[in-house]
Amino acid sequence: MTACEVNFDGIVGPTHNYAGLAYGNLATMGNAGRTAHPKIAALQGLTKMRKVMDLGLVQGIVPPQERPSTTALRRWGFSGTDEEVLQGAIERDPVLLAQCSAPSAMWTANAATVAPSADTSDGRVHISVANLQTNYHRSIEARETSRLLQAIMPDPDVFVHHPAHLTSNQVGDEGAANHTRLAPEYGRRGLHMFVYGHVGFDPAVRKPKLFPARQAYEASRAVARQNRLDVDDVIFVQQCPDVIDRGVFHNDVISVGNLSTFICHETAYINTEQVLEQLAQKMGEGFHSIMVKENELPVETAVETYLFNSQIVSLSDGTMALLAPKSVQENAAAKAIVDQWIADDSAITQAHYIDLDQSMRNGPACLRLRVVLTQNELASVHQGCILDDESHAALVAWVERWYPEEMLPEDLADPSLLTRSRDALDELTKILSLGAIYDFQH
């Protein structure tokens, strides 16, 4: 069956800031307290979306979540009007305010794990929202993520939406950032690789010493079951604890795959060569893997440049293009590796470098959730969330009109920020024809 991959990118929210909330994310930790530029960040994200669309691919849109989240602040005991709730947090708990103002939902690779209809036992697209339990500022996203994804993909005959399944740090789930689907074609049955950092119910299993392992083995298994995947189409692989301690907080910081092509760093897993052999055995003829050696690109450089966090997309002529952050182009070792992939006549035949500096100062370059859809399934998606020339222009104008030029963590204490953010999101729902999807709109 003919199918395509749609990348649903998160729009960077108007409270984009560097509060340094994610322990183990070296970029976030290193940039804490610096000046962020929300308008530039959102426009950079839209430029990346535009590039994907210009390559002839379908580009989806996920709106920002409401921040600051007065809903979350109320759970912490603040009461009164929304303005009083916000003022109370400003005066009594500014750290909590920062947690409830994080724009991190823009990284939609963490939003959920998706299984295409070609792989599921009931022939529907299954979407399991991630619980993101390792960090509080991300854990509050799940409820709104579920609401947004259901508004974007609403047809229950086509889509099955699973809520975040567990609520314990023992069984944290970080979504598609620790999941890779490989297949000969998008519309054919595929292999799902789930990567975990620790075994939550067995503390004796080796885990990182410095930074937390965010993805639990138990959570990955639960998602595979929820998404109705056949056991023969799933493998579970443990991330190397040492690379987590070197800043690889998600698997998509150290590997990337598309169709029958899989690229990873040699240190990615407990035994990377065995993992590649297992993938080759499962995938069969046509599988192509590339393993980058430590002496070619140290892990620290991979994390700094986010080479593996790049986006591989399939073009209409059967070739693939790499969309990489400009940090890859600016680093001689990383750029040489990409040039070699293209020269070796691998599946990747071209590279495009995009300025995503504002996102990368908080961590990853990825802003997308990959969803494989047939043409009929794509037609059932809310079309206001599929980018075209008109909506791209409208979104750029919307960002220019509403977004602040600069943002420091202390700026979150400005009471007018809540009103302005809500006014912006209210207008956005009209641009995307989504209706009332935010709490403040009810």
C-alpha atoms as one frame of an Amber mdcrd trajectory, in Angstrom:
protein
   0.000   0.000   0.000   1.324   3.451  -0.928   2.241   5.524   2.079   4.387
   8.498   2.990   6.071   9.764   6.114   4.698  13.023   7.511   6.876  14.987
   9.904   4.759  16.831  12.459   6.956  19.637  13.758   6.293  21.500  16.972
   6.058  25.257  16.717   8.408  26.880  19.218   6.335  28.603  21.888   6.421
  32.292  22.846   8.006  31.538  26.259  11.132  29.985  24.699  13.835  30.428
  27.346  16.959  28.837  28.807  16.175  27.891  32.385  18.511  24.870  32.488
  15.844  22.418  33.635  16.984  19.109  32.067  19.808  17.430  33.993  21.933
  15.354  31.622  21.227  17.584  28.613  24.582  19.350  28.289  23.317  22.132
  26.048  20.502  22.974  28.443  22.832  22.901  31.432  25.511  24.975  29.704
  23.168  27.697  28.469  21.110  28.137  31.635  20.323  31.778  32.310  21.340
  33.100  28.905  19.169  35.298  26.745  16.855  33.364  24.424  15.232  34.756
  21.300  11.703  33.340  20.951  10.898  35.079  17.667  14.090  33.856  15.988
  13.577  30.363  17.420  10.056  30.059  16.023  11.092  31.428  12.625  14.012
  28.977  12.473  11.588  26.129  13.080   9.253  27.383  10.369  12.207  27.660
   7.972  12.975  23.989   8.548   9.337  23.079   7.927   9.401  25.122   4.736
  12.515  23.288   3.541  10.840  19.919   4.017   7.800  21.149   2.097   9.995
  22.536  -0.690  11.591  19.090  -1.054   8.159  17.831  -2.081   7.255  16.220
   1.237   4.207  16.517   3.466   4.889  18.694   6.512   2.654  18.694   9.569
   2.251  21.234  12.362   1.775  20.791  16.125   0.838  23.995  18.009   2.717
  25.046  21.155   1.300  24.182  24.541  -0.008  26.924  26.796   2.774  28.367
  28.913   2.938  29.472  31.654   0.631  26.591  32.639  -1.748  27.858  35.299
  -3.342  24.393  35.262  -0.076  22.905  36.531   0.418  25.702  39.063  -3.040
  25.074  40.508  -2.045  21.472  41.167   0.675  22.901  43.427  -1.834  24.736
  45.566  -1.967  28.182  43.991  -5.508  29.480  43.735  -7.642  32.419  42.693
  -7.872  33.909  39.222  -5.261  32.889  36.669  -3.519  36.210  37.261  -3.485
  35.574  41.029  -2.150  32.051  40.469   0.674  33.421  38.359   1.453  36.237
  40.791   1.562  33.769  43.672   4.076  31.606  41.820   6.188  34.642  40.955
   6.379  35.688  44.600   6.615  32.297  46.322   8.158  29.768  43.938   9.954
  31.197  40.867  11.681  27.852  40.229   8.305  26.140  39.914   7.172  28.975
  37.648  10.113  28.236  35.345   9.136  24.547  35.310   5.566  25.453  34.370
   6.724  27.883  31.652   9.110  25.603  29.728   8.520  25.541  25.948   9.923
  21.987  25.678   6.816  20.527  24.010   8.280  21.940  20.784  10.420  18.782
  20.595   7.630  16.588  19.311   9.978  13.626  18.855   9.255  13.183  22.566
   5.505  13.585  22.231   4.594   9.993  21.441   5.542   6.730  19.741   3.651
   5.948  16.541   2.968   2.622  14.827   1.686   2.752  11.225  -1.347   0.756
  10.151   0.856  -1.598   8.099   2.368  -2.870  11.367  -0.562  -3.036  13.780
  -2.861  -5.991  14.439  -6.040  -3.953  13.870  -4.835  -2.038  10.787  -5.110
   1.376  12.444  -2.446   3.980  13.281  -1.596   3.735  16.980  -0.229   6.724
  18.904   1.080   6.287  22.466   1.677   9.567  24.269   4.923   9.634  26.303
   4.808  10.221  30.058   8.180  12.086  30.158   8.491  11.338  33.859  12.205
  12.069  34.258  11.757  15.855  34.298   8.783  17.604  35.868   8.617  20.378
  33.267   8.117  17.732  30.580   5.826  15.454  32.567   3.109  18.121  32.555
   2.972  17.966  28.742   1.261  14.587  28.354  -2.340  15.661  28.945  -2.182
  18.528  26.461  -0.133  16.504  23.977  -2.899  13.914  23.913  -5.524  16.599
  23.316  -3.507  18.225  20.510  -2.755  14.961  18.699  -6.405  13.907  18.902
  -7.434  17.240  17.385  -4.905  16.823  14.571  -5.697  13.135  13.921  -9.316
  12.833  15.046 -10.880   9.880  13.189 -11.222   6.871  15.559 -11.617   4.534
  12.593  -8.107   5.522  11.485  -6.248   6.575  14.661  -6.041   4.987  18.098
  -4.775   7.404  20.770  -3.296   5.919  23.931  -2.777   8.202  26.939   0.540
   8.273  28.761   0.564   4.832  30.291   2.580   5.072  33.515   3.543   7.700
  36.069   6.754   6.650  37.777  10.404   7.499  37.227  11.040   3.749  37.253
   9.129   3.452  34.014   9.821   6.696  32.180   8.919   6.922  28.498  10.436
   9.612  26.259   8.568   8.787  23.071   9.930   8.461  19.546  13.322   9.860
  20.557  14.086   6.298  21.675  12.292   4.479  18.873  13.245   3.806  15.247
  11.079   2.157  12.608  12.831   0.504   9.675  11.025  -0.870   6.603  11.699
  -1.575   2.910   8.987   0.961   2.058   6.857   3.194   4.268   3.701   1.258
   3.420   5.189  -2.201   4.043   5.470  -4.006   7.337   8.337  -2.646   9.385
  10.687  -3.428  12.247  10.474  -1.382  15.445  13.639  -0.820  17.440  13.037
   0.355  21.014  16.071   1.661  22.897  16.059   1.796  26.680  18.532   3.219
  29.161  17.688   1.196  32.236  15.496  -1.595  33.597  13.253   0.121  36.099
  12.205  -3.003  37.991  15.708  -4.474  38.190  18.169  -2.014  39.751  20.978
  -4.561  39.357  21.091  -3.958  35.603  23.924  -1.591  34.693  22.877   2.041
  34.349  24.577   5.443  34.072  26.493   6.777  37.068  26.210  10.516  36.422
  23.049  11.342  34.466  19.591   9.719  34.531  18.586   7.100  31.982  15.271
   8.431  30.779  13.806   5.462  28.910  12.836   2.323  30.851  12.773  -1.158
  29.348   9.354  -1.750  30.900   7.957   1.409  29.302   9.232   0.409  25.860
   7.616  -3.009  26.181   4.331  -1.436  27.276   4.318   0.924  24.282   4.981
  -1.970  21.894   2.007  -3.840  23.349  -0.234  -0.745  23.332   0.597  -0.082
  19.705  -0.465  -3.619  18.785   2.886  -4.681  17.330   3.730  -8.302  16.605
   6.537  -9.629  18.809   8.478 -10.659  15.687   8.510  -7.031  14.518  10.072
  -5.603  17.682  13.557  -5.585  19.182  14.666  -4.028  22.462  18.196  -2.657
  22.733  20.001  -1.160  25.723  21.718   2.167  25.280  25.301   2.220  26.522
  25.264   3.742  30.039  28.646   5.383  29.451  27.381   7.482  26.517  24.413
   8.660  28.578  26.972   9.997  31.049  28.700  11.717  28.113  25.533  13.640
  27.242  23.539  11.226  25.045  20.245  11.593  26.899  18.164  10.117  24.029
  18.900   7.500  21.400  18.232  10.014  18.619  21.335  11.890  19.782  23.485
   8.898  18.765  21.613   7.186  15.880  19.167   7.865  13.056  17.334   5.609
  10.623  15.025   5.829   7.629  13.507   2.976   5.607  16.310   0.380   5.253
  19.128   2.725   6.222  20.422   2.936   9.785  23.292   5.098  11.046  24.767
   5.036  14.530  27.875   5.719  16.556  29.938   2.711  17.597  29.393   3.516
  21.287  25.600   3.794  21.015  24.647   0.444  22.550  25.932  -2.162  24.969
  27.194  -4.138  21.944  26.664  -2.058  18.828  28.015  -4.593  16.332  25.628
  -7.251  17.608  22.753  -4.776  17.348  23.603  -4.081  13.702  23.807  -7.816
  13.003  20.399  -8.331  14.584  18.910  -5.510  12.515  20.440  -6.946   9.338
  19.038 -10.391  10.099  15.581  -9.013  10.777  15.527  -6.618   7.821  17.068
  -8.965   5.253  18.267  -7.994   1.812  18.548  -4.274   1.168  19.401  -3.258
   4.724  22.257  -0.762   4.882  23.996   0.296   8.087  26.736   2.817   8.763
  28.689   2.817  12.013  30.646   5.970  12.838  33.789   5.259  14.843  34.925
   7.163  17.924  38.182   8.123  16.207  36.172   9.639  13.350  33.792  11.566
  15.579  34.045  11.530  19.382  30.772  11.248  21.249  31.247  14.746  22.636
  31.401  16.141  19.096  28.330  14.140  18.100  26.452  15.692  21.024  27.774
  19.176  20.320  26.898  19.107  16.611  23.811  16.871  16.849  24.820  15.043
  13.687  22.689  12.005  14.535  19.768  14.211  15.476  19.574  15.181  11.821
  16.530  14.326   9.753  16.679  11.807   6.890  13.819  12.138   4.405  12.939
  10.112   1.321  12.516  12.033  -1.930  10.248  11.275  -4.860  13.129   9.943
  -6.981  13.889   7.215  -4.426  16.952   8.910  -2.931  17.308  10.398   0.532
  18.259  13.838   1.784  19.828  14.745   5.100  18.530  17.837   6.899  21.205
  18.702   9.438  21.774  21.640  11.775  24.378  24.114  10.558  26.587  23.061
  13.477  27.356  19.927  11.437  28.444  22.030   8.481  30.614  24.182  10.743
  32.452  21.235  12.308  35.156  19.792  10.049  34.901  16.219  11.344  31.097
  16.058  11.223  30.954  17.698   7.788  33.568  15.235   6.456  31.427  12.317
   7.599  28.359  13.638   5.795  30.417  14.330   2.669  31.697  10.752   2.801
  28.171   9.336   3.058  27.217  11.222  -0.096  30.455  10.313  -1.928  30.044
   6.630  -1.082  26.774   6.632  -3.010  24.855   5.516   0.053  21.126   6.126
   0.121  21.815   9.745   1.156  22.587  11.803  -1.943  22.282  15.369  -0.667
  22.564  17.382   2.536  20.863  20.606   3.551  22.091  22.607   6.535  19.623
  24.634   8.583  20.142  27.182  11.341  18.440  25.739  14.437  20.726  27.433
  16.914  17.963  28.568  19.268  16.569  25.057  19.654  20.006  23.500  20.033
  20.970  25.759  22.911  18.296  23.910  24.849  19.246  20.526  23.412  18.133
  18.774  20.255  17.746  19.965  16.705  14.773  17.667  16.140  11.353  19.267
  16.295   9.348  16.540  14.589   7.198  13.492  15.217   7.407  11.026  12.333
   4.052   9.541  11.286   3.684   7.113   8.375   0.290   7.481   6.674  -1.463
   6.069   3.647  -3.129   8.559   1.330  -6.547   7.803   2.838  -5.167   8.236
   6.352  -3.508  11.502   5.375  -6.842  12.749   4.051  -8.369  12.156   7.495
  -5.790  14.375   9.205  -7.021  17.847  10.135  -5.871  19.695   7.023  -5.301
  22.966   8.853  -2.259  21.274  10.403  -0.713  20.353   7.047   1.629  23.113
   5.928   1.167  24.854   2.592   2.290  28.180   1.121  -0.635  30.088   2.587
  -0.375  28.691   6.108   3.401  29.080   6.166   3.075  32.776   5.312   0.336
  33.190   7.919   2.448  31.497  10.600   5.479  33.653   9.850   3.333  36.777
  10.119   1.795  35.440  13.348   5.228  34.904  14.924   6.391  38.341  13.821
   3.321  39.890  15.411   3.235  38.113  18.764   6.629  36.762  19.784   9.066
  38.610  22.051  12.494  39.392  20.668  14.290  38.289  23.845  13.543  36.197
  26.908  15.456  35.658  30.139  14.245  33.218  32.834  13.360  36.171  35.076
  11.097  37.563  32.327   8.693  34.709  33.060   7.617  36.738  36.098   6.012
  39.382  33.866   2.238  39.025  34.413   1.526  40.355  30.918   3.327  37.348
  29.404   0.389  35.056  30.242  -2.129  37.364  28.566   0.013  37.904  25.499
   0.771  34.193  25.109  -2.905  33.324  25.347  -3.876  35.961  22.822  -1.250
  34.542  20.461  -2.432  30.955  20.887  -6.059  31.987  20.467  -5.195  33.533
  17.114  -3.142  30.472  16.156  -6.117  28.148  16.610  -7.988  30.307  14.122
  -5.134  30.177  11.596  -5.052  26.385  11.898  -8.878  26.069  12.172  -8.483
  23.891  15.262 -11.217  25.304  17.451 -10.953  25.559  21.238  -8.058  23.250
  22.142  -6.628  25.114  25.147  -7.973  25.224  28.706  -8.237  29.012  28.666
 -10.552  28.844  25.635 -13.229  26.958  27.596
